[in-house]
Amino acid sequence: MSRDCSTPPRDERANLLACYRSGQISERQWQEHLSDPGFRAWIEAQRVDPDRGVGR
């Protein structure tokens, strides 16, 4: 089941991660999101490798 990335999510960070993992966000867009220190900290707290979008 894919997520609609144009719909405002309840948890935007989790939705961005799901969209990246499903290929709905380009690598360039993902890197732009990772430039936000708060988002990057959340990604790292989820034990996700920020460069690959997968769990460590």
Secondary structure, DSSP 4 states (H G I P E B T S, - for coil): ----TTSPPSSHHHHHHHHHHTT-S-HHHHHHHHTSHHHHHHHHHTTEETTTTEE-
